[in-house]
Amino acid sequence: NAGVTQTPKFQVLKTGQSMTLQCAQDMNHNSMYWYRQDPGMGLRLIYYSASEGTTDKGEVPNGYNVSRLNKREFSLRLESAAPSQTSVYFCASSGGTVAYEQYFGPGTRLTVT
Amino acid sequence: QKEVEQNSGPLSVPEGAIASLNCTYSDRGSQSFFWYRQYSGKSPELIMSIYSNGDKEDGRFTAQLNKASQYVSLLIRDSQPSDSATYLCAVNSRPGGGNKLTFGTGTQLKVEL
């Protein structure tokens, strides 16, 4: 039982490049989330998916797109990376016995130069 | 006004002492409250959840909730150096907010030998 997994762990991009961050959970959770964490700013919600087939914007969605591929997988895409997107990205899922408890993946550290 | 506020710290306590971490929230309709522990370079880990007024104990951890005053706290008894981490408070707001959580920016705890 791996919980929430994310790939890659680290990534360096040049401005304007694109990439997709992958997230998968094996806890049969309905809801999945993407956050970014910056020093002094805390965790900020980028996008979330309350259930398979639905996605909604969070607090900071600009510059990102998401796909809920199936119940297990939720990907985050940066179409044209900018230095302001340098951050640590966390995926989380919820929907177990206690609906609102969220469980986090190990994170992706992204640097955009 | 931030929705979830925490003192950033650092809060320094000697080994064996009680550490008290506080969090206030602005949405009076908030229903569910969580404490996460985050070690440097790692992802947030859920350590406590509380849903009703009063105290909830789990080992050395006690969560306290006072909805009338809109605060939630975490007490760590017999603090150990391994408790040194950043502690994040998270709040689930009204049912219309779905399963989303709003996080505070965290309090850094240092347990000194």
Contacts between the chains, C-beta under 8 A, distances in Angstrom:
chain1	res1	chain2	res2	distance
A	31	B	98	7.7
A	31	B	99	4.7
A	33	B	100	7.7
A	40	B	8	7.9
A	40	B	105	6.6
A	41	B	105	6.9
A	42	B	88	7.3
A	42	B	103	5.1
A	42	B	104	6.3
A	42	B	105	3.9
A	42	B	106	6.4
A	43	B	44	7.2
A	43	B	88	7.1
A	43	B	103	4.2
A	45	B	100	6.4
A	48	B	98	7.7
A	48	B	99	7.7
A	48	B	100	6.4
A	50	B	98	5.4
A	50	B	99	6.4
A	58	B	100	7.4
A	90	B	43	5.7
A	90	B	44	7.3
A	94	B	99	5.2
A	95	B	99	7.1
A	98	B	49	6.6
A	99	B	99	6.0
A	100	B	31	7.9
A	100	B	32	4.7
A	100	B	34	7.6
A	100	B	49	7.9
A	100	B	92	4.5
A	100	B	99	5.5
A	100	B	101	6.9
A	101	B	34	6.9
A	101	B	46	5.9
A	101	B	49	5.9
A	102	B	34	7.8
A	102	B	46	7.2
A	102	B	90	7.7
A	102	B	99	7.7
A	102	B	101	5.9
A	103	B	46	6.6
A	104	B	43	4.2
A	104	B	44	5.1
A	104	B	45	7.4
A	105	B	43	6.3
A	106	B	42	7.5
A	106	B	43	5.3
A	107	B	42	7.8
A	107	B	43	5.1
